[in-house]
Amino acid sequence: MNWRDCTDDGYQIHLGENQGSGWYPQFTRRSRKPSVAHNHDWRQEMEANPGEDWAPQQPRRRRARRAHNEITSWEHSFNDNCNEHRWEKVDAGYYSPQVGEKGTLSKNDRREHKKRRAMRRRLEGEGSEKRVAPDREALEKTISDLRSQLDCAAQTIVAKDNDLERLDKEKEKLQQAYNRTKQRMRQIGGMLWKEGV
């Protein structure tokens, strides 16, 4: 198909010819202005930069919006339901003051404040406790008990494994006896059939 007959403006193979001529064939006889090369001399651009793909410049992007917690600190966030600064307010034990007075925490936030304060105290107290040396004799006794339990378990496993081997051998013998009996019954059935009984 020739580019003059192609009416699909987005068809990539004929797009270069359409842009070059400035003509986009349609079912009607009207011509159309090129959409990509509008108000731009694309031939000069291509001659100035041979071998490069020409494309219009991208529009400028807006600057990224900063997050709420980057703009204001928790002391200046007067919304009591602000999720960005909630934990700072709970840790402090009050909401940001609006008119000079500290706002009281809600019932749930007071409960969270107590929990977090107790957890901090517990964590701070763990580092200050004295370390007690472990009782060596008790540890050795525990280790020897565990080793004896492990030996007992190993003996049980070996005994069960031997039982399984014995049962497998018995199964094979029974299977062979079953196959012999089945074959003998077929022979007897064949002889009876021949005799016409």
Order of alpha helices (4+ residues) and beta strands (2+ residues): alpha-alpha-alpha-alpha-alpha-alpha
